[in-house]
Amino acid sequence: MSFVDRVVSNLPQPIRELVLRHHELIKFAIVGGTTMVFDLAIFYSLIFTVLEDKPTVAKIISGVMATILSYILNREWAFKHRGGRERHHEALLFFAISGIGVLLAATPMWIANNVFDIRADQANVTKVVVIDFILNYIIGNLMQMVFRFWALRRFAFPDENGRVNPDTEIEFDPTPEQLSGK
């Protein structure tokens, strides 16, 4: 039994049932949190060095790099029991969906910088960092997260149990016994 399975089995029944019912969403959120930290580190490294005057370009670069990490983590953990497509087709769909997500995440900052020229009025670096964080990592990520969860389950990883090997234990997947608490 894995660490996650032990933690889930020790949860109170109503919470355990909720966790088991929404296990893919929870895993997707954990992957998202991990890749967000990765994205943040790359984005701020770029805007405080080589792309100081190009925050939207920095966001797209950090988003693409985070997307590569996201594919690996989502395929191998969050949606590991889904599939139904050949790997190259699945990867193509994942990256197309994620590319749309990267553009969705960059949209609020692009609008703020190119329509409202928000950077022109900001001499304070702290204000710029806070504004970028809100635009990128709160508004932008929420927009892309909703879209990507729906689209990945629908198109890239469509079939539940599409890659399950019957000889292996299914980690963090609800069984009827787990759902009923027996």
Buried (B, 14 or more C-beta within 10 A) or exposed (E): EEEBBEEBEEEEEEEBBEBBEEBBEBBBBBBBEBBBEBBBEBBBEBBEEEBEEBBBBBBBBBBBBBBEBBBEBBBEBBBBBBBBBEEEEBBEBBBEBBBBBBBBBBBBBBEBBEEEEBBEEEEEEEEBBEBBBBBBBEBBBEBBBEBBBEBBBEBBBBEBEBBBEEEEEBBBBBEEEBEEEE
